[in-house]
Amino acid sequence: MAEGFDKARGTAVLLLTLVLEEHRQMAEVSGEDGPLADLEPAERARAQRLALSVLRHMGRADALLKPLLRKPPPPAVLNVLRLATVEMMEDGAAAYGAVNAAVANLRRGQKTRHMAGLANAVLRKVAETAPEDWAALPPQRMPGWLRGRLESSYGRAAVTAMEAAHARGAPLDLTPRDGDGAALAATVGGALLPTGSVRLTGPVQVSALPGYGEGAWWVQDAAAALPAKLLNPRPGERVLDLCAAPGGKTMQMAAAGATVTALDISAQRLARLEENLARTELEAKIVLADALEWRHDAPFDAVLLDAPCSATGTIRRHPDLPFTRTGKDIKPLFALQAQMIDRAVALLKPGGRLVFCTCSLLPEEGEDQLAAALGRHPALRVEMPTAPWVEGGWREARGGLRLRPDMWADRGGLDGFYMAVLHKAA
């Protein structure tokens, strides 16, 4: 092993290569058989944090590196340079430590050791010529296939603001089991949001927070907590949570007193849901099935459909997504969402209500789906939510709510979400 080699940094570079060159999602390569498997928990977390930080700030790092490179180096070398640059500029790491670690990383590889001298010179130049305001550099741009679609829908200024939000990352949001956000905020030292979620900023060890062991709360983005609030489940109601895992919405509805059936096609994700239910001491009937094929005798009072989607609204949490998907990849999802809506309507009793939502920024996975569903199902009508926490800027003319990452910038931002409340005629 090369002298001074840092295993977490080396693994972070490997993760970057898998995402950027092989277009594999971070969650896919973070399992037991992936490059993180041999690391201790603290090193594993650090490697992931470093890789995600580079993905968030790669555009800024490349802007600093490009003038110092006569030609682009091989991807493995470039990722080492990016990591050291982001560590120095974003994390405030000492230049000598970041530079020496990068050099040691390159010397370790037979195909990269001849580039160690170049890396040393380039990175020392980066440290010497660092801009006073790193954050003022343009943030990482979304890929063309996504940026073009979003500019057409929201305009260039809004998309630029979304990219800035992606670079800031996401805070930690908690949902209180008993609904008392003010009490939870006081207990964990967080801020109560208008929607009832509690927000924490800065590094947090989740399992060390008060109330974790007792299941008094669970981690759930403030935007992701809203669909269940819109459904407004009542004690004793029979509610179906389609595509339920990992279970935040299931727990919200169970905590409200509803009799919840939680259905998902993934056994692995349902295992997480079961763990979450056990920790919070909440109950739900868990079903492993394909929603399009599952049959149930009696219709439900209410259905929450968090449909499979591009997840483009979650890039600030998952900055690897833009590099692992293409416009061609997501098109089949549009047809699947329509099928899922039709299935949800069939499982809903007359007079019942349906909340359709996606963690997507694309109108094809939100507003367009709503309009098409209303055309296919004359018995459906859309309701414009009027809850006091619903902000005017969220309301869409065609019905439903549209949340974007550039909203709530002064409060730490939101994941992008679309959600609509539908009623089925009695």
N, C-alpha and C positions, 0 to 999 in steps of 0.2 A: 504494500500500500504506500502511495506517495506520502512523503513527510508533510504533515499539516493538513491532510485530507479530512474533510468534514463530511461524515456520512449523510447527515440530514440534507446538507447542501447538494451533495452528489445525487441523492435520491430526488430532490426537487428538480434538478436539471433533467433527470430521466423522465419524471412526470411531464415536464414541459414538452419533451420530445414526443412522448406518446400522444399528447393532446394535439400539438401543432403539426406533427408530421404524419401520425397515423390516425388522427381525428377520432381518438377514443375519449369518452367522457371520463372525468376525474373519478366519479363514483364507480365506474366500471373497473378502473385500474387500482382502486384503493382497497380491494378485498384481500382475503387471506392468501390468495395465490399471486398477488401483485408485488410490485417493488417495495411496498411498505412493510411487507410481512416480517422481515428480519429486524425491523427497528423496534426499539423500546417505545412505549406509548408517548413519552415526551418528545422523542426524536421524530416519531411518526407525525405527531401534530405539527411540529415545527416544519417538517418537509412539506406538508400540505399547505401550511400557511405561506411559506415562501413561494411555492409554485403559484398559488392563487394570487398573491400580491404581484408577481411578474405579469400574469395574464391581465390583471386590472390596469397595470401601468406600462405595458409593453410599448404602446405608442410613444410615450414620453421617453422611455429608455432608448428606443430606436432613433428618436430625434436627436439625442445626445451622441449616440454612437456613430450614426451614418457619416458625419463629416470627418470622423477620425479613421474611417476604414476605406481603403482604396477600392476594395470590392467586398461583397458580402462573404463572410466566412462560412464554412459548413454549418448546418443547423445546430449540431451539438455544441460547437464552439460559440456560436452566436447566443445560444441560451445561457451558457456560462457567463458571457459578458452582460447579458440582460439581467441575470440574477444579481451579479455584483453591483451593477448600476442601480437597480431598484433598492437593494439593501442600503447603499450609501445615501441615495437621494430621498427615498420614502421612509425608510426605517431608522435613518440616522446612524447606521453602523459605521464604526471607525474604518477609514479608508484602508489602512494597512491590513486589517483583518480580512476585509472583503476581498482585497486584491490578492493577498497571499492564498486565501482559500480557493479563489478562482484559478490561480496558477497551479496549485497542488491538484486540483480537480483535472485540469488538462494534462498535466504530467502523468497522471495515472493511466490515461488511455493511450494505447499504442498508435492510434490514428490521430490523436490530438496533441501529443506531447510536443510536436514541433511548433505548435501555435502558442505555447506557454509564454514565450518572450513577447510576442505580439500582444497577447492579452495583458501582460504586465504593463507594457508601454501605453496601451490604449486606456486602460482603467485608471492609471495614474493621471493621465491627461483629463479624463472625466472628472476626477476628484479636484484637479487644479482649476478647471474651467467651469465648475458647477454653477448653474444659474442661481441667483438669489431666491427666486420663487419657482421652485420645481412644479408646484401645483398650477402655475400659470401656463405651462406648456399644454398643447392640445391633448386631451385624453385619448385613450384607445378608441378608435372608431369601430363601429359595428360593420360587419361584412356588407358588401354591396347589395346582396340579395335582400338583406333585412333592412338596411338603411334606406334603400330606394322605396320599399313598401311603406315604411314609416313616414318618410318625408312626404309621400303622396297623401297620407292620411292626416298628419299633424303639423306639417311644415318643418323647414330646416332648423329653425330656432329651437323648437320643442325637442327635436331629435338630438341636437347638440347638448341641450340641458339634460336629456336622458343619459347621454354618454358621460357627462360630468358626474351624474348620480351613480352610474356604474363604477366609476373610478373611486368614489368615496366608500363603496362597500355598503354593508347593511348592519345596523345595530341588532341587538338581541331583544326580541319581544316575547312577553309572557302573557298567557291567558289564565286568569284566576278560575279555579274550579267553582268557587262559590259566587262568582260574579262581582266580588268586591275589589275592584281595581285599586281604589284609594288605599285600602288596608294593605294590599300586596305591595304597592309602591312604597309605602312607609316601611314595610318589613325588609324589602330587598334593596332599598335605596335607589329606586327607579323613578321615572316620570310617568304619571298617568296621562294617557292619550285620550282625546275626545271620544274615541270609539270604545274605550273601556280596557284596552290593552295596556300593559306596563312595559316601558322601554328602558333598557339599560345600555349604556355606552361604555366603550373601553373594554379591555380584556376581562373576560369573566369565566370562571370555572363553574359551569352549570350545576354540577352535582354538589358543589359546596354552598350553594345559595340556600338560605333558610326556606324550609317548606318543601324542598325537593324530595327528601325521603318520605315525607307524609303525603306526597302527591297533591299538594295544595295548588299546583299550577303546572303548565306545560309550555314548552317553547313553541311558538306559532307566530309567524309574521302578522303584523296588525291587519294587513290587507286580507290575508288568508282567513282571518277570524271573522270577516264580515258576512260571507255567504250564509253561515249558520245563524247569525244574528238576523239576517233578512228572512230566513225561513221561519224564524220565531217558533220553534217547536214548543208544544204545551204538554204538561204532565199527562201521561196516559196515551198520548197520540202514538200511532204506529208510523215510524219514520224509516225510510230507506236511504242509506248513504251509499251511493254508487261510486266506485273507484275510491274507496274509503281510506286506504292506508296512506300515510302512517298513523292517521287517527285523530288528528286535532279536531276536525269537525265532528267526528263520532263522539268524542269526549264532551264537546260543547253541548251536543243534543242530549246525551245521556245525563249530563249534569243538570239539564233543564227539566228532567223527569220524563222524557220521552222513552218509549220502547223502541230501541234502535236496532235495525238490521244493518250490519256493515259488510258490504260485498266488495271483493277485489279479486283480480285475476292472478296476483302475485303472492305465492305462499311466503316468500321471504319478507315482503313488505307487511303481510298480515301478521307475521311473527312479531314484528315491531309494534304493531297495533295492540296485540295481546299483551305485550310487555307494558305498554303505556296504560292500558286499562287496568292492569294489575297494580301498577304503582299508584294510580289515582283512585283505586277502589271503586271504579265505575263499571257498569255492565252493559254489554251489547251482544247480540247474536252475531257471530262471525261466520261468513259464508265465503268459501273459496270457489269461485265460478267465473265464467265469462258472462258478463251482463247481457250480451245479446242472445245467449242461449238459455240462461237461467229462467226457470218457470216457478211461479208462486201462485198459490190458490187464491188468496184474498188480496185485493189492491190495498195500497197504503194511503194514509191520510196526507202524507207529505213525502216528497222525494227531493234529495239534494244530489245533483249531478255535477261533480267536479271532473269534467271530461278530459280525456287524454289530449294533450296539445303540445305545441312547440316549446312551451315553458319560456318564451322570450321575455316574459315579464319578470323573470327571476335572475336575470343576468348579473345584477349587483351581488347576488349571493353565489351564483354559479358562473363565473366569468369564462369558464371553459366552453360553455354552450355555443357561442358564436363560431367557434373553431371546429365544432364537431357535427354541425348540421348545415344543410343547404336548402335552398328554396324547393328543390326537387324532393328532398327527404320529407318535408312537412305536408306536401299536397295531399297524400293519402289520409292524413289526419282530418282534413275538412270533411270528407265523406263519412269517416268513422264518427265524428261528432254528431252529424245529422242522424245517423243510425242510433246513436246513444240517446239522443233527445226523443226520438220516436219510441224507443224502448221504455224510457222513463215515463212518457205520457201513458203508455199502455199499462204500466204498473201503478198508475195513480188513479185513485177512485174519483168518481164524479164529485165535484165540489172541492177537490183537493188542490194542493198548491205544489209547485215545482220551482226550485231555484237552479238555474243553469249557470255555471261559471267555468272560466278557464284562466290559468295564470299566463295569459298571452297578451301581447300588445297589438296583435294583428286583427283588424276588423273581420277578416274571414273566419276567425275563431271566436267572434263575439257578436257584434252588431249584425253582421250578415247572417249568422246562424239564427239569430232571433227572428229576423225578418222572414227567412225561409221557413222556419218552424211555424210561424203564425199563418203562413200561406198553406202549409200542409195540414194544419190542424185548426179548423174553424172553431172548435170548442175551446180553444185557448184564448185568453186575453192577458195582456201584459199590464203589470201594476208598477207605477212609478213610486219607489220607496219614499216615505216621508218622515222616517225616524229623525229625531233631532240631531244625531251625529252625522247624517248624510249631508255632505257639502254640495253647494250648488254647482260647483265646477265639475263634479263627478257625473252629473246627470246628462244622459245622451238623448238627443231629440227623438230617436226611434225607440226609446225605452231602455231601461237598464242603467247601470253605473259603469263608468270607465275610469279606472285608476291607472296612473302612470308613475314611473320612478322619479320624474322631475317635480311631482307634486309633494308638498310637505317638506321641501328642502330645508326649511328652518327647524324642522323637528326630526330630521334624520332620514326622511324619505319613506317611500312605500314600494313594495313590489307592484309590478303591473298586473292588473286583474280586470276582467270583465265579468259582470254578474247581472242577472235579470230574474225577476220574480214573475211567474206565470200561474194563472188560475185556470182550472179545468171546469167547464160548465157542469152544473149539477144535472 
